[in-house]
Amino acid sequence: MRAREAVTHLLRAALAAVDPRGAVKRALELREGSIIVAGGDVVELGPDGGVWIVGAGKAAAGMAQGALEVLGDRLLGGTITTKDGHALDLPRLDVWEAAHPVPDTRGLAGAVAALDVARGMGEGDLLLCLLSGGASALWPAPPASVSLSDLRAVTDALLRSGAPIAEVNAVRKHLSRIAGGHLARAAQPARVVTLAISDVVGSALDSIASGPTVPDPTTYADALGVLLSRGARVPNAVLAHLQAGDAGEVPETPKPGDPAFLRASAHVIARNRHALDAVAAEAEHLGWNATVVADDLQGEAREVAAQVAALAWGAHAEGPSARLPHVFILGGETTVTVTGAGRGGRNQELALAVALELDGEPGVTVACIATDGTDGPTNAAGAVVDGTSVARGRAHGMEAHDALLRNDSHPFHRATGDLLVTGPTGTNVNDIILVLVDAPVA
């Protein structure tokens, strides 16, 4: 099978492996008045206890659909917030759509609704919290001294600075009434069970969705340190709130050992590695040899490009011992420090930088894919490039190196026909990079 055709099949296999509806159905079982969670956590449902759902993220609707199918009439109601274009019609649940990655008033309303559900819980109730990538932006709930426009400004500044998601979320948690364990505190004394689809490298529960139901190991001092190290210019109200917290004038987020977590548990039910393993299995089925190289790829996109290209060069240098055709599979999440005024996303920028590294190299195709179907503020999931991409761009009057300097990858890939457009996938487990090597250097 030709490389570009194979990419479609491999992506389809990856998304099926991390389908949110299926992941929740595998993680929940209703058995004689009890709910069995993730194969072992048993939640006893008393005769007067009810089950309520709150959730946020790009996969929230699919996750809620799976929970409805398992729980049936035991589910009394709830609310979820998802990204524009990701909603489903879900009985007994209020569904909010909101902006991502920069928060808006609809997301604020959804966060307030979730807090209201949590505060109405009783000791015999179960709050099922469904979290996935995008929830940090989709559930904005700033403190009274910080406006939503202030929160938008700091979010935009951090995203443009190239800060990794753990740093961004350390700040977000200290500018929120729902993140950083606050949702679990609001739900006391109810039982809280969280199911999460991970969009962060390493799948730390306090980073996924900014950890609304788990202890927060970060502090106000950490949040201030992120702003300082990244040189992020933020509104005065944001700085004042964080400084007040660091001085002990504002309570810290709930920490390990806090009573809020005595009846709370959390489980990651889908992650990047699940998608990568599915890609490897499908590649072997299609007749390609496959190697999962890493699921923790991080760093500046244009710098990571050399590592990605080296896989192809190494395979060509090995000759027959490389077991061609071969698919090298990587996962993770790169970052982009935005210095230009162009348009693109981390996967499109990575693909453009890889195209420059592989210019003229035959027999190599590289796909850089955001599993949620949205790479940066564009309608593309990423791009698929090869050794001819730079020349094809030049034929359209576009220089790849100049486009990279301007952070303007999207127009370049659009001109060459290399954009990968999937539409919303309904899930989010970081990014997938495929390096398909199907012929040695002549």
Secondary structure, 3 states (H helix, E strand, C coil): CCHHHHHHHHHHHHHHHCCHHHHHHHHEEEECCEEEECCCEEEECCCCCCEEEEEECCCHHHHHHHHHHHHHHHEEEEEEEEECCCCCCCCCEEEEEECCCCCCHHHHHHHHHHHHHHHCCCCCCEEEEEECCCHHHHCCCCCCCCCHHHHHHHHHHHHHHCCCHHHHHHHHHCCCCCCCCHHHHHHCCCEEEEEEECCCCCCCCCCHHHCCCCCCCCCHHHHHHHHHHHCCCCCHHHHHHHHHHHCCCCCCCCCCCCHHHCCEEEEEEECHHHHHHHHHHHHHHCCCEEEEEEEEEEEEHHHHHHHHHHHHHHHHHHHHHHCCCEEEEEEEEEECCCCCCCCCCHHHHHHHHHHHHCCCCCCEEEEEEECCCCCCCCCCCEEEEECCHHHHHHHCCCCHHHHHHCCCHHHHHHHHCCEECCCCCCCCCCEEEEEEECCCCC
